[in-house]
Amino acid sequence: MDSSYKIPSPEPQILRVGLGIDARDIAYISQARGEPGLFWLSGFMSDMGSTKATAVAAWANQHGLSSMLFDYSGHGRSAGRIEDGTIGRWLEEADAILMNVSKGPQIIIGSSMGGYIALLLLQKLLRERPREAERIKAVLLIAPAWDMTEELMWKRFPDSARREIVERGYVLQPSAYAAPYVITRRLIEDGRNHLLARPFDPKRPVVILQGLQDVDVPAAHTRELRTFLTGGQVTLIEVPDAEHRLSRPQDLNLLFSELGKLL
């Protein structure tokens, strides 16, 4: 990675989210600069120490912008077990960090599952707290896994894996990026309560970056999302030779070029 995208990482702070036995400590790193802030949402089994997350924080710092990174429960430096994680749980954490820690207008950047959380968070704010939704000035999605648990997991699993999830409660799935992923029945079932069931208008610019060599989130999945988001403010940019991570120097340059346009 280009050294210009590197920045010393401060020690994270902690926000407690949830009540009683459901309370968990969420680690975050906030850099207060100018507006708008860049609000980063990581992918499944990724964290705020990833290449793209740290590059976004460094770019924000260099351009006098605030940035917010955090780890979902069960990820990185946050408390909890990945086995307890669900889309609803991680959405609650993203909402809590946005509302209680970040300040002022924001551009949300969501990678893979983070793109799914970004859309759910925006939809939730538009529905429940429209004045707070006004803080979200734009959304940038990187290979968004916008129907992760159903289309990209459950429907793609072989019968043996689905049977193991139902009977044992979880299955270990191999990963090209880390140790095998633990996919639980709780994750799958909760995901069905958070499907983007009908088209909606995000009411602000949405830019989507998608690699055409991506096998984890296929281009067809992202093209369908483009038709799902109404309002005429969606831009899809396809990168012919890019895979899922989109973290090569040229991919980061594209990301920051599009962020510059949104600014």
N, C-alpha and C positions, 0 to 999 in steps of 0.2 A: 504493500500500500504506500502511496505517496506520503512522505514524511510530513508534508504540510497538513495532513489530516490527523496527525497525532497530537494528543493533549494529555498532560498529567491528569489522572483521575482522582478527584478528591474522595475522602471517605464518605460513604453513604449515610444519609439520615434515615430515620425510621418513622413511618406513619402506621398507627394501629388501625386496622380495618375490621369491621364486624364486632359482634357482641358475644359475651359469655364464652362458651366453649368453641364458638366459631371465630373468635378474634384471632388475628394473625398479624405479625409485624412485616410490613412491606418496606423494603429498602429502596431508596431513591437518591438520585443525584440531581440537584437543581443548580443551574448557573443563571444568576440574575443579571441580565444585560438590558438590551433594548427590546422593542416590540416589532413584529409579533414574536412570540416564543415558538420554538419547535418542540412539539410534544411527541416523543418516540414511543411506539408500541411494538414490542418484539414479537417474534414468531414462537411457535410451540417448541419447547425445550431449548430456546435461545435465551440470552440475557443481555443486560446493559453493558457487558464487556465485549460484545461482538464487534466485528469489523465495522459494520454499517452504523451501529449505535454510537460508537466512539467517534467515527468520522463525522456524523451529524453534529455531535456536541462540539467537536473541534471547529467545524465549519461555522456553526452558530457563533462561537466565541470570536473567530476571526472577523466576522461580519457585524459584530456588536449586537447580536441577538441573544435572547435568553434560550435556554434549552432545559428539557426535563427528560430524564431517563429513569426507569424503575424496573424492578423485577417482579413478575407475578409470583404469587405464593407457590412454593415448590420449585422455584427457579432461582438460579444465581444466588444472591445474598439475602433473599427474603426467606422468612420462616415457612414451615409447612412441608407437607409431602406431596409429590407430584400425583400420587394416587388419589388424593383428595380434590384435585383440581378439576374444575368444570368451566365451560364457557361462561356461565352465569357468575361464577365466583370471580373469574379473572375480569369480567366486565365490571363487576362491583368495585374491584380494586382500581381499575383504570378511571372509573367515575370518581372515586374518592380522591385519587391523586390530582386529577384535573380540577376538582372543585375546591379542595382543601390546601393544595400546595401551589399549583400554578397560578399565575396572575395575568390578567389582561388578555388581549387577543392571541390566538394560537393557530398554528398550522399543524394539523395532526399528520404524522407520517407512520403508516402501519405496514409492517413487513410480514407476508405470509399470514399466519393466524392473526397477527397484529392488524392486518388489513380488515379481517372479519370483525375483530373487536372495535376497530375504528368506526366501521359502518353501524354496528349495533349501538355504539355510544352516541353517535350523531343522531341516529333514529330515536333513541331514548330521550335525548335532550329536546329534539324537535317536538316530541309527543308530550313530554312531562314538564319541561322547563325551557320554553322557547326563548326566554330572555337570556338564559345562560348559553343556549345554542348560538346566539349571536356572536359569542366570543370565538367560535370556530370559523376562521376566515377562509380556509381551504383544506382539502384533504389530498394527500399524496399516498398512493397505494403501490406497494412493491410485491408483485406476484401474489395478489390477495387470495387467500384460501377462504373465500366468502361463504362456502357451505362445507366446512372442513370435516365435521364429524359424520355427516350423512353421505355426501357425494364422494368426498376424497378419502374417507376411511371406510365406513360400514359397507357401502356398495361396492368398494374395490377389494374388500377382504375376501379370501376364499372361505368356503363353507366351514372348514375346520377352525379358522380363527373366529368366525362369528359364533360358532358353537362353544368355543372356549370362553369367549366373553360372557355369554349367557349363563353357562354352567359354573365356571370358576370365578367369574367376576372381572377378569382381566386377561390380556394376552400381551406377550412381548413381541414387538414388531422390530425387525432389523432397520437400522438407520445408516444412511451413507455419511452422516455427519458426526455421530456420537455413538454412545452405548445404545442398546436396543431401547426403544420407546415403550413405556408401560401405557397401554390403552385400556381404560377401565369401562365397565358397563355404565358406571355413573357418568363418565364423560360423554358417552354415546347418547344415553337417555336424556341427560340435561341438554345436550345439543339440540335435541328435537323440540325443546321449548324455546330455542333461540334461532330458529330458521328465519331468514329473510323471506317471509311467506308471499309477499306481493311487492310489485314495483313501488319505489318511492322517489320523491324529488329531494336530493340533498340540499338544494337551494344555495349552493356555493360551488366554486370550481372543484372538480375532482380530476386528478391526473393519475393514470395507471401506467406503471412500467411492467412489462412482461417479456421474459425470455422465451424464445420459440423452441429452445432445447430443454425446457423445463419439463421434467417427468413427474414432479411432485404436485405442481399446480399447472395442469396443461393449459395451453393457450386457449383452447375451446372453452374451458371453464371461465376464463377471464373475459373472453368475448361475449359470453352469455351475460356476465355481470354488466357489461356496457349497455346491453339492451334493457337491463333490469332497472338501471338508474335513469330516471326521466329528468326533464328540465333543460336539456340541451347544453349542459356545462361540463360534460365528461370528455376527456381526451385520453385515448389509449395509444401508447407508444410501445411498439413491439421491437425487440432487439433480436435479430436473426440468429446470432451465434451465442446468446447468453443462456445459462442454465438458471436453476432456481435461486441461487443466492444473490446474484446480481451485485457482487461485491468486488469485482475486478476494478482496477483504476479507471478504466473507460466507463464502467457502469456507475461508479461514484461520480465521475465528472458529469454524466448524463443526469443523475439524480440532482446534483447541485445546480446544474443549468436550469432544470425545471423548477427547482425551488426559487431560483433567482427570478424567473418569470412570474411565479406566483406572488413574490414580494413586490 
